[in-house]
Amino acid sequence: MKYPYKGAGILFSRFNSLGDFQVCLGKRSIDPQKGVYSIIGGGSNFKTISLGRFQLLIYNESYSQTAIREAKEESKIIGSEFPRSENLKRIQIWRLGFFNWNTYGYHFPSENVAIQSKSCEFESLDWYTIDNLPDPLFCRLDRCIVKWEKWVKGN
């Protein structure tokens, strides 16, 4: 049986020492989207309850809680604390039938922040400027990055 997918991720950003806006992206090492650069994220935790012939699907966390949990599972932040879910800014929502996804943004106030991969999902995580984004990017992520940069810079 297929269930509706509910997931979320975080687009982390910072300004480097030159004042350039940077985002953290990872090259996926496993499917789905192996070899594609994306943000840190994944699916929500849920449980099912059988009610006779029917099954009830219960999600145990909000979209923002999913994004934080996934970031903690997949990465290690050096030089800053992990953001709390209430400090995330939602920048994109996808509702495509049974696929539901929220992309959040979080901007680190310091350039001295590093993010390391701690799961097998990413070959590496690195910082990229808008003018030097890697290829290929996950579907429509470039639009999300531009939107987030405008919000961070107050434009």
N, C-alpha and C positions, 0 to 999 in steps of 0.2 A: 504494500500500500504506500502511495506517495502522500507526503504531508506538505502543507504550505511551508515554504522556506521563509524564515524570518532571520535576518542577519544585519550586521552593522560593522563599520570600520572607522578608523581615525586617520585623517590626513594631518600629520604632525608638521609644523613649520617653525622656522626661526630666521633671524637675520644673521648672516655671517659677519666676520670682522670688517669686511668692506661695505657692509650695509645692504648686501644683496639678499633678496628674499629666497629662501630655500625650503624645499619640501623633502620629507623622508619617504623613499620608495624602496620596495624590495623586488628582486627578481625571483619569481616563483620557481621552486625546484620540483614541485609535484603538481599533478592535475587536481582541480581544474585550472586551466590557463597556464600550464607549465611553460616557462620561458618568457612570460609576460610580466611587466613591471606593474605593481599594484600597491595599494595601501595595506596596512595591517588590519585584519578583521576576520569575521567568520560568522557562523550560525549561532542562534540562540539555543540555550538549553531548554528542553521540554520533556514532559512525561505524557503518557497516554493512559487513559482509564477506560476499561471496557465496560460498556453499558449494553449488555445483550449483544445484538447484531452490530451495534455502533461502537465507535471509539471516540472518546473525547480527548482533544489535544489541548494541553495546558502548558503555556510558556512560563518559565520560572523567573524571567528577568525582562527588564525593559530593553529597548534598543540601545540606549546609552550605557546601561550596565553590561550588555553584550559586548559593546565596543571596548570598554575598559577591560573586561575579563580576557577577551581575545588578545588585546595588546599586552597584558601581563603574561599570558601564556606564550606568546610568540616573540617577545622582545624584552630587552633589558635597557632601561634608561639610565645613563650615567650623567651626573651633573645636575639632576633635578628630580623632584618627586613625580610619581605618576599623577596625572590629573585626576580629579574626582569627576564623576559623571555629570554633576551639576555645572561643571566648568567647561563642558564641551559646547560647541556651537554647531547646530545642525545646518549643513550646507546643501544637502541633496537628499531627496526621497525618491525611490523607485518603487512603483506598484505595478507589477507586470503579471497579472493573473495570480498565480500561486507563489510568485517570487516577490518578496518584500525586503527592501534594503534601505538603510539610512546611512549616509556618510556624514561624519562629524569632523570638525576641525578643532585643533588645539595648537595655539601658538606659544612656544617657549619664550620667556622674556630674556633669556640669555643665549649668547652664541656658543657658550661652553657646554653644550648638551650633545651627547653622543647616544646613538641607539644601536644596539647590537641584536642580531638575531639569536634566539635561543630555542628555535624549533627547526624541524626539517623542512618546513614549508617554504623557507626563503634561502637561496644561496647566500644572499647578503642583503643588508639594509644600508642605504647611503643617502647623503644629502645632495639634491640637485637644484640648480637655479632654473628659472623659467626658460632661459635661453639655451639650456643644456639638458633638457629632459631626455631620458633614455627611450629607446624604441625596442620593441613595441610596448605601448601603454595599454592598460586595461580599458575597455570600452568607455568612451566619453570622460575618462579621468582628466584629460587636458582641460576640458571645460570647467570641471570642478576645481581644478587647481587655480585657474584664472579667476574664478568667482571668489575663492578663498583669499587669494592675494589681494583682491580689491577690498574685501571686508577687513582684512588685517590692516591694510594701509589707510583705511577710512575713506576710500573712494566710492 
